[in-house]
Amino acid sequence: MAATGFWIGVESMTLAALTEAAKHPHPVFCGRLAAENSPRAELEASGVKAEWHDVALDTPVGQGCLLDLMRQRVPIERVVWALPTLPNAQFRGADAMSAPLDTVLAASREITEGLLVMIRGAEALLEPGVGGGMTVSYDDRDEPVTPLAKGLMAFVETVVSTESQRWSSLGLSLTLGSVGAVEQ
């Protein structure tokens, strides 16, 4: 059985990255498939074959469903999680500094909880010592401009950097990269 590759947060990934990811022997794409920016229809129309799952990482149910799905698809070779849009990217200019609190809190929670859930879940399901790993990707065109967005990005960078050292000792790889650079 071929190892599985998971690409999570497909609504935040570029079409080129997903097309490249679909070359994996067993790609599984997860994310908000009903989102208006979901690439599923366009990829399927171009002949891309992949397993698709509608998963919302900003809910405990979605997190549990994703981890259970991953458990069912072992062995897993690669996990790629595209960070959701930073809170400042939803609003431009002066609006970025005065975004509604409920929107900012929800986006912050999705990034922090998603990161912790994905790292712990992937660590538990990846087989140590065989080259498996996880990439946390971000849209490098989405420059953090608000203090909150800068803090969230610093949190992500720090957690990935610190955890990657521990993962390395386990024979696993954990990296941070831009959305366009995480094809496989």
C-alpha positions as CSV (number, residue, x, y, z in Angstrom):
1,M,0.0,0.0,0.0
2,A,1.3,3.4,-1.0
3,A,1.9,5.9,1.8
4,T,-0.7,8.7,2.0
5,G,0.0,12.4,1.6
6,F,-2.3,14.9,3.3
7,W,-2.8,18.5,2.2
8,I,-5.0,20.4,4.7
9,G,-6.4,23.8,4.3
10,V,-6.7,23.5,0.5
11,E,-8.7,26.7,0.3
12,S,-5.5,28.5,1.3
13,M,-3.2,26.8,-1.2
14,T,-2.3,27.8,-4.7
15,L,-3.8,25.9,-7.6
16,A,-0.2,25.2,-8.9
17,A,0.8,23.7,-5.5
18,L,-2.3,21.5,-5.4
19,T,-1.8,20.3,-9.0
20,E,1.8,19.3,-8.1
21,A,0.6,17.7,-4.8
22,A,-1.9,15.6,-6.9
23,K,1.1,13.8,-8.4
24,H,1.6,12.1,-5.1
25,P,0.6,8.4,-5.3
26,H,-2.3,8.8,-2.8
27,P,-3.2,12.5,-2.2
28,V,-5.8,13.4,0.3
29,F,-7.1,17.0,0.2
30,C,-8.9,18.4,3.2
31,G,-10.4,21.9,3.9
32,R,-13.4,24.0,3.5
33,L,-14.6,22.6,0.2
34,A,-17.7,24.8,0.1
35,A,-15.6,28.0,0.4
36,E,-15.9,30.2,-2.7
37,N,-12.2,29.9,-3.2
38,S,-12.1,26.1,-3.0
39,P,-10.0,24.8,-5.9
40,R,-11.8,21.4,-6.0
41,A,-14.0,21.9,-9.1
42,E,-11.2,23.4,-11.1
43,L,-8.8,20.6,-10.2
44,E,-11.3,17.9,-10.9
45,A,-12.1,19.5,-14.3
46,S,-8.5,19.4,-15.2
47,G,-8.4,15.6,-14.5
48,V,-6.7,15.7,-11.0
49,K,-7.5,12.6,-9.1
50,A,-7.5,12.9,-5.3
51,E,-9.5,12.0,-2.2
52,W,-11.4,15.1,-1.0
53,H,-12.8,15.8,2.5
54,D,-14.7,18.8,3.8
55,V,-13.0,19.6,7.2
56,A,-13.1,22.7,9.3
57,L,-10.1,22.8,11.6
58,D,-11.6,25.7,13.6
59,T,-14.1,23.4,15.3
60,P,-13.4,20.5,17.8
61,V,-15.6,18.2,15.6
62,G,-13.6,19.1,12.5
63,Q,-10.3,18.5,14.3
64,G,-11.5,15.1,15.6
65,C,-12.7,14.1,12.1
66,L,-9.4,15.1,10.5
67,L,-7.3,13.2,13.1
68,D,-9.6,10.1,12.7
69,L,-9.3,10.3,8.9
70,M,-5.5,10.5,9.2
71,R,-5.5,7.5,11.6
72,Q,-7.5,5.5,9.0
73,R,-5.1,6.4,6.2
74,V,-1.8,5.3,7.7
75,P,1.0,4.9,6.6
76,I,1.3,8.7,6.1
77,E,4.3,10.0,4.3
78,R,3.7,13.7,4.3
79,V,1.3,16.2,5.9
80,V,1.1,19.8,4.6
81,W,-1.1,22.3,6.5
82,A,-1.7,25.7,4.9
83,L,-2.2,28.3,7.6
84,P,-5.5,30.1,7.3
85,T,-5.5,33.7,6.3
86,L,-4.0,36.0,8.9
87,P,-6.5,38.3,10.5
88,N,-5.1,41.4,8.9
89,A,-5.5,40.0,5.4
90,Q,-9.3,39.9,5.7
91,F,-9.3,43.6,6.0
92,R,-7.2,46.2,4.2
93,G,-5.8,49.6,5.1
94,A,-7.2,51.2,8.2
95,D,-9.9,48.5,8.4
96,A,-7.2,46.0,9.4
97,M,-6.6,47.8,12.7
98,S,-10.3,48.0,13.6
99,A,-11.5,44.5,12.5
100,P,-14.4,43.2,14.6
101,L,-13.1,41.4,17.7
102,D,-15.1,38.2,17.1
103,T,-13.6,37.9,13.6
104,V,-10.0,38.5,14.9
105,L,-10.5,36.0,17.8
106,A,-11.9,33.3,15.6
107,A,-9.0,33.6,13.1
108,S,-6.5,33.7,16.0
109,R,-8.0,30.6,17.5
110,E,-8.0,28.7,14.2
111,I,-4.3,29.4,13.7
112,T,-3.2,28.6,17.3
113,E,-5.4,25.6,17.9
114,G,-4.9,24.3,14.3
115,L,-1.1,24.4,14.7
116,L,-1.1,22.5,18.0
117,V,-3.7,19.9,16.9
118,M,-1.9,19.4,13.5
119,I,1.6,19.1,15.1
120,R,0.5,16.6,17.8
121,G,-1.7,14.6,15.4
122,A,0.9,14.3,12.7
123,E,3.6,13.4,15.2
124,A,1.4,10.5,16.5
125,L,0.7,9.2,13.1
126,L,3.9,9.6,11.1
127,E,6.3,6.7,11.2
128,P,9.6,7.8,12.7
129,G,12.8,7.2,10.8
130,V,11.4,6.7,7.3
131,G,11.5,10.3,6.0
132,G,8.0,11.3,7.0
133,G,7.3,14.8,7.8
134,M,5.0,17.8,8.1
135,T,5.2,21.2,6.5
136,V,3.3,24.2,7.9
137,S,2.9,26.6,5.0
138,Y,1.9,30.2,4.8
139,D,1.0,32.6,2.1
140,D,4.1,34.7,1.8
141,R,2.1,37.3,-0.1
142,D,0.0,37.9,3.0
143,E,2.4,40.2,4.9
144,P,1.5,40.6,8.6
145,V,0.7,44.2,9.2
146,T,-1.2,44.3,12.4
147,P,0.4,43.6,15.8
148,L,-1.8,40.6,16.2
149,A,-0.9,39.2,12.7
150,K,2.8,39.7,13.4
151,G,2.4,38.0,16.8
152,L,0.6,35.0,15.4
153,M,3.2,34.6,12.7
154,A,6.0,34.8,15.4
155,F,4.1,32.2,17.4
156,V,3.9,29.8,14.4
157,E,7.6,30.4,13.6
158,T,8.6,29.8,17.2
159,V,6.5,26.6,17.7
160,V,7.6,25.1,14.4
161,S,11.3,25.9,15.0
162,T,11.2,24.5,18.6
163,E,9.2,21.4,17.7
164,S,11.3,20.7,14.6
165,Q,14.3,20.1,16.8
166,R,12.4,17.6,18.9
167,W,10.9,16.0,15.8
168,S,14.4,15.6,14.3
169,S,15.5,13.5,17.3
170,L,12.5,11.2,16.6
171,G,13.5,10.8,12.9
172,L,10.7,13.1,11.7
173,S,10.8,16.3,9.7
174,L,8.8,19.5,10.6
175,T,9.3,22.6,8.5
176,L,7.8,26.0,7.8
177,G,7.5,27.1,4.2
178,S,5.5,29.3,1.8
179,V,2.4,27.9,0.1
180,G,4.0,27.8,-3.3
181,A,7.0,25.8,-2.0
182,V,5.2,22.9,-0.4
183,E,4.1,20.9,-3.4
184,Q,5.6,17.5,-2.2
